[in-house]
Amino acid sequence: MTEKLPGIQWMPSNMDAGMSFIERNCASCGRDRPACEGVSYDECEDHELCPIIGASFIGEAIQWRRLDDGEVICTEYGKPAVNKNQEQLI
């Protein structure tokens, strides 16, 4: 990511805050099959999992941002996930 990201990185203060964000945002985004369809992670191919959610568990979800007005967003919301070869996956 070379563009400047808005606001500051947001990290959930606890598991409830993180799960609430995932339920509100990731479930309607389309980048993560388990969040959208409720299927088990074990049933998914790697390209069906959003790497941002995984990064959030180790404090590295730089796409999760708190804006100046307090709103928390994911800068990749609704954008197609791509692999290393920049092929559209979903």
C-alpha positions as CSV (number, residue, x, y, z in Angstrom):
1,M,0.0,0.0,0.0
2,T,1.7,3.2,-1.1
3,E,-1.2,5.7,-0.6
4,K,-1.5,7.5,2.7
5,L,-4.1,5.9,4.9
6,P,-6.7,8.1,6.6
7,G,-6.9,8.6,10.3
8,I,-4.9,6.3,12.7
9,Q,-4.7,2.6,12.9
10,W,-7.5,1.2,15.1
11,M,-6.9,-1.9,17.2
12,P,-9.8,-3.4,19.2
13,S,-9.4,-2.9,22.9
14,N,-10.8,-6.4,23.5
15,M,-12.3,-9.4,21.8
16,D,-15.9,-8.1,22.0
17,A,-14.9,-4.8,20.2
18,G,-13.1,-6.8,17.5
19,M,-15.9,-9.3,17.0
20,S,-18.4,-6.4,16.9
21,F,-16.4,-4.7,14.1
22,I,-16.1,-7.9,12.1
23,E,-19.9,-8.6,12.4
24,R,-20.7,-5.0,11.4
25,N,-18.2,-4.7,8.6
26,C,-16.6,-7.9,7.4
27,A,-19.9,-9.8,7.2
28,S,-21.1,-7.5,4.4
29,C,-17.8,-6.9,2.7
30,G,-17.4,-10.0,0.6
31,R,-13.6,-10.5,1.1
32,D,-13.9,-13.2,3.8
33,R,-16.2,-16.2,3.2
34,P,-16.5,-17.3,6.8
35,A,-17.6,-13.8,7.9
36,C,-20.0,-13.4,5.0
37,E,-21.5,-16.9,4.7
38,G,-20.8,-18.3,8.2
39,V,-18.9,-21.3,6.8
40,S,-16.0,-22.9,8.8
41,Y,-12.5,-21.7,8.1
42,D,-11.6,-25.3,7.5
43,E,-13.9,-25.4,4.5
44,C,-12.3,-22.5,2.8
45,E,-9.4,-22.1,0.3
46,D,-6.7,-19.5,1.3
47,H,-8.0,-17.0,-1.3
48,E,-11.5,-17.1,0.5
49,L,-10.0,-15.7,3.7
50,C,-9.4,-12.0,4.2
51,P,-5.8,-11.5,5.4
52,I,-6.8,-8.3,7.2
53,I,-8.9,-10.2,9.7
54,G,-5.9,-12.5,10.3
55,A,-3.6,-9.5,10.7
56,S,-6.0,-8.0,13.2
57,F,-5.3,-10.8,15.7
58,I,-1.6,-9.7,15.9
59,G,-2.2,-6.0,15.8
60,E,-1.2,-5.6,12.1
61,A,-4.5,-4.7,10.5
62,I,-3.3,-1.3,9.2
63,Q,-6.4,-1.1,7.0
64,W,-8.6,-0.7,10.1
65,R,-8.6,3.0,10.8
66,R,-10.2,5.4,13.3
67,L,-11.1,8.6,11.4
68,D,-11.0,12.1,12.9
69,D,-14.7,12.0,13.6
70,G,-14.3,8.7,15.6
71,E,-15.7,6.5,12.9
72,V,-13.9,3.2,12.5
73,I,-13.5,1.8,9.0
74,C,-11.6,-0.7,6.9
75,T,-10.0,1.0,3.9
76,E,-10.4,-2.2,1.9
77,Y,-14.1,-2.7,2.6
78,G,-15.9,-4.0,-0.5
79,K,-12.7,-4.1,-2.7
80,P,-12.0,-7.4,-4.4
81,A,-9.2,-9.4,-2.7
82,V,-6.2,-10.0,-5.0
83,N,-3.4,-12.5,-4.8
84,K,0.3,-11.8,-5.4
85,N,-0.2,-11.9,-9.2
86,Q,-2.9,-9.2,-8.9
87,E,-5.6,-11.6,-10.2
88,Q,-9.1,-10.9,-8.9
89,L,-10.2,-13.6,-6.6
90,I,-13.7,-12.6,-5.7
